[in-house]
Each structure stands twice: as structure tokens, then as C-alpha cells.
């Protein structure tokens, strides 16, 4: 019915000591790993900065000041303002 208590296997320490995967790499492998990781980080930062730039552009659009973007009435007002400025 009630057997002998069993040992708690999860409380036992591992038989082999823990080593990180970097410790098992050679110097050349660690250098290559670092280069790849740095390039990946640069790509992530670039992607994030482009996304922030696009978000800023879309959040506050600038008014159209280019003559080709203005409608006829806007062009006429701008022409009159320039003429008045030139006259003094």
C-alpha cells in the first residue's frame, strides 16, 4: 500500500557541472559569434530608428509649401505675397 518514500529527483544536483556554450567555443568561434551578434544588433537598431522616423513623419505632417502641391488659390495668394514683398 504505502511504499517507501521516493527520492525527489528534481532536488538532485546535475552530475556534470554547468558550462556556458561560449566556454566550449574556440577563440575564433567566439570572435565570429560576436561579429554576427553585433551585425544583428545594428540591423535591429536601424530598423527601430527607421520605424520611429516613419512614425514621426506620419504623426505631424508638414503643410504644403511647394508650389506644385498648392492649389490654384494658394498659388495666387503666394504670388501676391511675393509681389507685395518685392514692392516694399
MARROLUM-291777 format. One line per field, with one value per residue (C-alpha): residue in one letter; x, y, z. Coordinates in steps of 0.25 Angstrom, whole numbers. Example, Ala and Ser with C-alpha at 12.3 -4.5 7.8 and 13.67 -1.06 7.14 Angstrom:
MARROLUM-291777
rest	[A, S]
u	[49, 55]
v	[-18, -4]
w	[31, 29]
END
This chain:
MARROLUM-291777
rest	[X, X, X, X, X, X, X, X, X, X, X, X, X, X, X, X, X, X, X, X, X, X, X, X, X, X, X, X, X, X, X, X, X, X, X, X, X, X, X, X, X, X, X, X, X, X, X, X, X, X, X, X, X, X, X, X, X, X, X, X, X, X, X, X, X, X, X, X, X, X, X, X, X, X, X, X, X, X, X, X, X, X, X, X, X, X, X, X]
u	[0, 9, 23, 36, 37, 44, 55, 52, 59, 57, 65, 78, 89, 94, 105, 113, 116, 109, 117, 112, 112, 122, 132, 132, 136, 149, 155, 152, 137, 135, 140, 131, 119, 122, 123, 110, 103, 108, 103, 89, 88, 92, 81, 71, 75, 74, 60, 55, 61, 54, 41, 42, 45, 33, 24, 29, 26, 12, 9, 11, 10, 16, 8, 10, 19, 23, 17, 13, 6, -3, -16, -19, -24, -11, -2, -9, -8, 7, 9, 2, 10, 23, 19, 16, 29, 37, 30, 34]
v	[0, 11, 9, 15, 29, 32, 42, 55, 55, 70, 73, 66, 73, 70, 61, 69, 84, 95, 101, 112, 110, 121, 113, 102, 110, 113, 127, 128, 123, 133, 145, 140, 139, 153, 159, 153, 157, 171, 172, 167, 177, 188, 183, 183, 197, 202, 196, 202, 216, 215, 211, 223, 233, 228, 229, 244, 247, 241, 248, 262, 265, 278, 288, 288, 299, 295, 302, 289, 284, 297, 298, 310, 319, 316, 319, 332, 336, 333, 340, 353, 352, 351, 363, 371, 368, 371, 385, 389]
w	[0, 5, -1, 4, 1, -13, -14, -20, -33, -36, -24, -28, -34, -48, -49, -59, -56, -64, -75, -84, -99, -100, -91, -101, -113, -118, -119, -134, -132, -121, -130, -141, -132, -126, -140, -145, -132, -134, -148, -144, -133, -143, -152, -141, -136, -151, -153, -140, -143, -157, -151, -141, -153, -161, -148, -146, -161, -161, -147, -151, -166, -171, -178, -193, -197, -210, -222, -229, -216, -214, -221, -231, -220, -211, -223, -225, -211, -210, -223, -218, -205, -212, -221, -209, -202, -215, -216, -202]
END
